Amino acid sequence: MSTRRSVQSSTLLALALAVAAGPVACAGGGGSRGGKKSEARKWLDNPSSGKREGNKILIPQIGVEFEIPETLYVFKSCDESGHSAGEGPEKNWVPVVSCASAGAVSSGDADLGASASPDAEPIAMTFYLAPKDRPVDERAVAYFNNTYQEAGLKVEELAYNDDYFQKTGIFAKLQVMDESGTNAVREIQQFMFPYGDVLFIVRTEYPFGDTRAIQQDWKSIMPYFRVSLKR
């Protein structure tokens, strides 16, 4: 790969990560409209750790209960994140829980049609918490569609869903294109769901055409991430 191509690809990917974040308020600001902050919103300013009980990760400060599924093919290692702002694809996203791959395809994954590769890229499915400064509803779909396209991303799927694994929000599948704009090089799958003045985002990014059982694990993990907060 030439230096020029490498720089252009890196720049495009960085742009994609920033845009995929969507517009969020500054982490040190007020509530969604400058009013009183919820307890979950206050947590963003000073995150604290939760606890683990058996196969459950509990962070009661933000109403999170995550039960680790027994069977996972790719994202096998699940744990509470370090809660450091700036570790996500957008500086105001605070990681909450992450399930990561080991970089290799398991025999079970291969049974689902995956191609075994000893040098498969390590990937993760991470839940983040961020401030919310705009509605995330049906009307917001058009806004995000235009924003992603203007950034050079291909919108493969984008839709509002009021019952997505018992959650209400916007699902997006986006493709990062090469410098020609005709070939996808990476794919981003994301779902964002709001609660009051905060926004949960679950996101994974992987090489385009990755044959591991990413979708299988996504469907297994999503129902077990539960939030008990007022909307």
Secondary structure, DSSP 8 states (H G I E B T S, - for coil): --HHHHHHHHHHHHHHHHHHH-----TTS-STTSS---HHHHHHHS----EEETTEEEEGGGTEEEE--S--SS--EEEE----TTSSSSTT-EEEEEEE--SS--HHHHHTT----TT----EEEEEEEE--S--STTHHHHHHHHHHHTT-EEEEEEEES-SSS--EEEEEEEEE-TTSSSEEEEEEEEEEEETTEEEEEEEEEETT--SSHHHHHHHHGGGEEE----
